[in-house]
Structures are given as C-alpha cells and as structure tokens.
Amino acid sequence: MTDLDRIRTALLAEQTALDEVVSGLSPDRLALGTPSPGWSILDQVAHLAYFDDTAALAIEDVEAFRAAEKVMRSFPTVDEATLRRDESPDARLAAWRANRVRLARACATLADTDRVVWYGPPMGARSFVSARLMECWAHGEDVRDTVGAPPSDTDRLREIATIGVNTRKWSYANRGLVMPDRAVRVELTARSGDRWAFGPQGAADVVAGTALDFCHVVTQRRHLGDTALVVTGAAARGWMEIAQAFAGAPTMRPRAGGTP
C-alpha cells in the first residue's frame, strides 16, 4: 500500500466513523449548536458535503472548479454559499453521503505525483487528500463534543499531525509574523502506543504529548492550556499559541476552560 493509498483509506474510515455518530440523531439533535459559533451539527455536515463536492470537481475538471470557486466567492459569507440551510435534514445528510462517494472515486484516480488546484496554491495529491481527512476529523470533533461522544482517537491522526507540523511557517505568515529561526521537535504518542517524531532530535524547543492533544491544538479545537502537551522553549510555545493547520484568514483559538 502506498502512502496515498493509506491516506485515501484513512479518509474513508474517518467519514464512516462520523456518519456512525450522526446517523442515529433525531432532527432536534441535528439542529443542536456546536462549538463553532452559529453552526449546528447539520451545518457541520453540510460544510463537509460542499467541500467534498468541490474537491472532487477540482480533481475531475479544473475549469469547472474555477467557475464554482468564483460563484462561491460571490456570496456574502461562506455560510450562505455552502450550508444549504433551506434543505431538509435528510437532504443535507444525503448530499454529504453522495459527495463522499464522488470524492472517493475522484481520489482513486490520483497518483502520488499529481497536483490538484484548490482555493490557495495547488496541492500535492497526498497533501490534498490529507487535508480532506483533517477537515472531516476537525468538524467531526465539533459534532462529538456536542453530543458527548468520545473523540476520534486513532492512528489516522498521524496524517493530521503531519499537516500540523508542516503548517508551522504558515501559522506565522498568515498573521503577518516572521517565524523564529529555531527548529522545533514534536514528539507524539498515539493511542495505539505508536510514537511519531518530527523535527531534529536534540532541538531545544520541543512539543511533546499525545497525538490527540496536538491535533486538537493545531486544528484549533482545544486551547493549549486545556491539553497535557508539554511545551519547552519560547519558539515552541509561540507556535502552539497561534497554530493553524488549515487555510483561510487567521482565526481565534478556543477559549481556555472549554471547547471553541
């Protein structure tokens, strides 16, 4: 199995795991507000549905994706463009499930060396599919927090942790800041017991702890102070205070003492 195959498999598994959470919810529970301000559980699902669909389009037809991107940006807000709030709960869930299938079929055509257009710079195939996995997981954590379900804590987090590490420089640049010229070592332990390390061994600045805590911080699902991460050094702490593993304008990290 190639790296790309592994990531595609992980994406399908994460989508299925989230569907198991939402499939048994009543319409009233689907309408519950989540930690993302103004978004219900159904809004979270509709957001994933929209971007799974446009991700498939980006693979299948670049010009059609560019046209859809232009239409989306013409709306006053992302909510209005993507959340389909005029549709029934069943229709919004069905759209997500159909778009997941479409995305899986499109991703199956990718080779490791392919690049895919997106809302920012084009992305390598592995990074592109990993980003879909990260988004499904992060929005899924909002849903799980809302219904009191346990977090999705599997070895699939390795792909999300990798994005978190690789976007360190972006976290600074996105805020108009210059990243300190100091290496940071990241040492993580998965629930399975696997250990993942990133960055030079012996670095003075270190972030250490569970993969779940690290992924919660870099996707801005938890405040650093609400995790058990051990952060050593000013460069490591400065990064963790602003970490943002996803594209878009700088966003506020969660408040201390709770979910976002």
C-alpha angles and dihedrals in degrees: 000000000000123000089255091051090051092051093047089052091048092052092053091048093050092049091049092049091053092047088056088058098048100035094075097047122110120232089258092055092044086058093056116122116251131209088270101088113251095005125115125202088263090052089055090052093046090051090055090046093054096049094041086056095048090044089057089047091051089058096042104040123008095192093049089050091052090052092049090047090054091050092049092051090051091069118092092237139014088240093061092046099048117019102074092211092168090067129085122260091250091052093049093049091046091051091053092050093047093047091050089057091048091049092049091053092048093047090051088066094057124104124204091254096051123109123209127208115236141161091290127023118335113276133218113252095252093048091047095053091041089055091055088050091050093050093048091049096046095048088042090057089056089053093047092049089053097052097035095248119151117261121267097255110171139125087271084085089078090079092049093047089052091055089047091055094043093052096056092107091044091056089062098038091050088061096043091254131132115238113236114254092241127109118235124208117213118199116183137178120209123215088250089060095253115140122217124192130189128183132024119325111241095031113152093224114067139172111197135173142075123342088233093057092046093049091047090054099045092047089046095240094126137029112246090238091058092060134071094236113140108219119191123188135021094264092053093046093046090054095048090050092061104022113149117172096182134071125254137069118328110281132201117261118236118279117257116263099036150023120300 
